[in-house]
Amino acid sequence: MPSKKGLTNGVGRSGEERASISARERSGTPDPLDRIAPHNIDAEEGLIASCIMDGGQETITFCLEAKLTPDYFYKPAHQVIFQALLDLYEKGSVVDEIILVEYLGTQDRLDEIGGFSAITHLTNRIETTAHAQYWMEIVREKCLLRRLIKSATQIVDDCYHSQDGLDNFLEAAEQKIFEISQDRVTESAVPIKESIDSAVKLINTLLQSKGELSGVSSGFIDLDRMTFGFHQSEMIVLAARPSVGKTSLALNIADSATFPSDKKRKPVPTLFFNLEMSASQLAFRLLCSHSKVNMQRVKDGMVPREDQNRLSRDAKALKEAPLWIDESGQLTILEMRAKARRMHAKHKLGLIVIDYLQLISGTDNRVGREQQISEISRGIKAMAKELEVPVLVLSQLNRESEREKRAPRLSDLRESGSIEQDADVVFLLAKRSDKREEGENGISASTSGNVIDLIVAKQRNGPVGTVPLSFRPEFTRYENYSDKSI
């Protein structure tokens, strides 16, 4: 590597220098074995020198894209210098040794970093900025290792003193590690060539499929025609007022995905987060809906022999369906993402269902509920993108549509406009009025209560409109709409 004095990968340059930096300043937590925390002083000097030599422009931009902050540097003097470089960059000022020294002087921090000679020492260390990105990766890696040591040390200490239950402790430990992994840099911008290649591949797939579904089927013909299924990385919101049938529809979709009636389609592994009822209650509803057996008769113990046989047969079949139900209550979005990540690693999920968004706990109870919902909504969208699976999340609507006696709309989404913003697709469930049934479809008032409108209120990559569905309340089951089905 080109240099005037040569850069090494050693952990430090002198015993005097190492002694000048306390263990607490270096890692935030003393090492139990009193070892020197991972670092590379030479890489830090090379990176800071690059920032100064290119006028505080290109290299600083690389650092900002990589989310580098002053505490990524091991040596306190380097932290001070890098913060000064960031301040000057924000002001739009060109940087050189003189400007940097003058700025540090106005901040009364020049002596803290060793004076003007410390700056000239840095710039004399390298001849070119060509290796700036390489040095930046080393600095970032060493910092993440120090943070990992700190978190691991804290976890070990908590093992001896924690009063929480084992599950809560393990979740907290996993969250500490996950927060570190989130700071790893990934290349988010890709050349248009790669994007065009992906688009052409998608177009060829659609042309070859000749109108067939390109995503996970909902099980409803008219809805699939409008959406072509649920696609990877999509956040799909299904919203309605209480008791309209959100959970029933979500169960029907999960049933269709994991146990498709069309044998040409493969079962889609599905994870169902149910925050409202137990897994056994949900399985009971799913089995009765799938078998088309009256739930009330089952509760009353008045089930005909034919229905009993059908329940027994379908129960055996559904046992093999790739469906997992998580009945944990009081989940935060971070805990939910951790659970989904582990399940996805084991079973390669194709669909995630969340029932429902407003029951997810916020990570910070000090902020308002609207801000918490915004955080949860962003977390769900991030989970869909990270795992590359569609996430169907149920949500509540406010009372405005009922008060005004109208069909629901996007603005009725409860507690936060961020749900509307983050979602790729938004479905709104609404009961049809008797008047509308008679006027539009010629359906009598006595049967109109069994027709539910599924309003596709938002779809980033497709049309919006209304899909009628037939609801069978005795089975808590939705079916494709037809005059005969009601």
ABEGO torsion letter per residue (X at the ends): XBBAAEBBABABABAAAAAABBAAAAAGBBBAAGBBBBBBAAAAAAAAAAAAAAGGBAAAAAAAAAGBBAAABABAAAAAAAAAAAAAAAAGBBBBAAAAAAAAAAAGAAAAAGEAAAAAAAAAABABAAAAAAAAAAAAAAAAAAAAAAAAAAAAAAAAABABBAAAAAAAAAAAAAAAAAABBBBABBBAAAAAAAAAAAAAAAAAAGGBBABBBAGBAAAAAAAGEBBBGBBBBBBBBBGAGAAAAAAAAAAAAABBABAABBBBBBBBBBAABBAAAAAAAAAAAAAGBBAAAAAAGBBBAAAAAAAAAAAAAAAABBBBBBABBGBBAAAAAAAAAAAAAAAGBABBBBOBAAABBBABAABBAAAAAAAAAAAAAAAAAAAGBBBBBBBBBBAAAAAAGBBBBAAABBGBAAAAAABABBBBBBBBBAAAAAAAAGBBAAAAAABBBBBBABBAABBBEBBBBBBBAAAGBBBBBBAAAX
